[in-house]
Amino acid sequence: MSNKEYILRGVCPDALGLVAKVSNFLNENNLFIKESAHYGDPETNKFFMRIKVVSPNEEIKKDEFDKKFSDLAGKISMEWSFEDAILNPNTSIFVSKYSHCLQDLLYRHSVNALKLDIKSIISNHPDLEKIASDYEIPFYHIEVTKDDKQNAETKIIDILKKDKVDLVILARYMQILSTNFCEEYFGKIINIHHSFLPSFKGAKPYHQAYSKGVKILGATAHYVTSDLDEGPIIEQTVDRIDHTKSPEDMEIIGRDIESITLAKAVQYHSEQRVFLNNNKTVIFK
């Protein structure tokens, strides 16, 4: 059996017999199904499908598959993709001064736990350049000021286009991206924030939470839209604490939660498990 695996993803109007039609097509084309997940959303009337396949005899000829499947896809009005199971998206990580999420992502990538091709680390501060250097990843310090934000963003976009970046990870990047940037890379920017938002905004959110006697800490990873921190949610994590935890303790716990949550969201995205469904997501884990 060929070792190369592919992921077939599809979204179309929900209807009877969709799973059978796609499965029969794969069987007729001598493709072995290794994983299959699907969901019909009664609210949006959309059908979502993710199937991992492998050819039992020889490597799949992608061009031939695309040509054949497009005929079926047209009949059922399906938007679809057929890609290598290990996609390794070209990735850029944006950071500011906090290093915990960056360090975690780079470590996971170094042990092959995250399938990414990290092209660059971009920051509005120079503080984390050594970390990028240690991992031999190009580092770009692009200062962002109130009066020069558009020019800075233009420089960033030039880097992303040069590297053909498919995924942007905001690993505690403390800048608001423009509406144009968010729209151009919609569904390709993942952000992490503590789940206190919007309850505790601004500086020192953990001190604010401490003063209110918060008992649960959390973090949310989501796709970025022009509506600040309101994009489709990919992953959320919580941890219970008690009255003995100081604001400093809470911040340490919170950083761990943020790192874990962001890594999971990036993994789901890179493994092609996430589907956008209006302002929500469908995720086949």
Rosetta blueprint (number, residue, H / E / L):
1 M L
2 S L
3 N L
4 K L
5 E E
6 Y E
7 I E
8 L E
9 R E
10 G E
11 V E
12 C E
13 P E
14 D L
15 A L
16 L L
17 G L
18 L H
19 V H
20 A H
21 K H
22 V H
23 S H
24 N H
25 F H
26 L H
27 N H
28 E H
29 N L
30 N L
31 L L
32 F E
33 I E
34 K E
35 E E
36 S E
37 A E
38 H E
39 Y E
40 G E
41 D E
42 P L
43 E L
44 T L
45 N L
46 K E
47 F E
48 F E
49 M E
50 R E
51 I E
52 K E
53 V E
54 V E
55 S L
56 P L
57 N L
58 E L
59 E L
60 I L
61 K L
62 K H
63 D H
64 E H
65 F H
66 D H
67 K H
68 K H
69 F H
70 S H
71 D H
72 L H
73 A H
74 G H
75 K H
76 I L
77 S L
78 M L
79 E E
80 W E
81 S E
82 F E
83 E E
84 D E
85 A L
86 I L
87 L L
88 N L
89 P L
90 N E
91 T E
92 S E
93 I E
94 F E
95 V E
96 S L
97 K L
98 Y L
99 S L
100 H H
101 C H
102 L H
103 Q H
104 D H
105 L H
106 L H
107 Y H
108 R H
109 H H
110 S H
111 V L
112 N L
113 A L
114 L L
115 K L
116 L L
117 D E
118 I E
119 K E
120 S E
121 I E
122 I E
123 S E
124 N L
125 H L
126 P L
127 D L
128 L L
129 E H
130 K H
131 I H
132 A H
133 S H
134 D H
135 Y L
136 E L
137 I L
138 P L
139 F E
140 Y E
141 H E
142 I L
143 E L
144 V L
145 T L
146 K L
147 D L
148 D L
149 K H
150 Q H
151 N H
152 A H
153 E H
154 T H
155 K H
156 I H
157 I H
158 D H
159 I H
160 L H
161 K H
162 K H
163 D L
164 K L
165 V L
166 D L
167 L E
168 V E
169 I E
170 L E
171 A L
172 R L
173 Y L
174 M L
175 Q L
176 I L
177 L L
178 S L
179 T H
180 N H
181 F H
182 C H
183 E H
184 E H
185 Y L
186 F L
187 G L
188 K L
189 I E
190 I E
191 N E
192 I E
193 H E
194 H E
195 S L
196 F L
197 L L
198 P L
199 S L
200 F L
201 K L
202 G L
203 A L
204 K L
205 P H
206 Y H
207 H H
208 Q H
209 A H
210 Y H
211 S H
212 K L
213 G L
214 V L
215 K L
216 I E
217 L E
218 G E
219 A E
220 T E
221 A E
222 H E
223 Y E
224 V L
225 T L
226 S L
227 D L
228 L L
229 D L
230 E L
231 G L
232 P L
233 I E
234 I E
235 E E
236 Q E
237 T E
238 V E
239 D E
240 R E
241 I L
242 D L
243 H L
244 T L
245 K L
246 S L
247 P H
248 E H
249 D H
250 M H
251 E H
252 I H
253 I H
254 G H
255 R H
256 D H
257 I H
258 E H
259 S H
260 I H
261 T H
262 L H
263 A H
264 K H
265 A H
266 V H
267 Q H
268 Y H
269 H H
270 S H
271 E L
272 Q L
273 R L
274 V E
275 F E
276 L E
277 N E
278 N L
279 N L
280 K E
281 T E
282 V E
283 I E
284 F L
285 K L
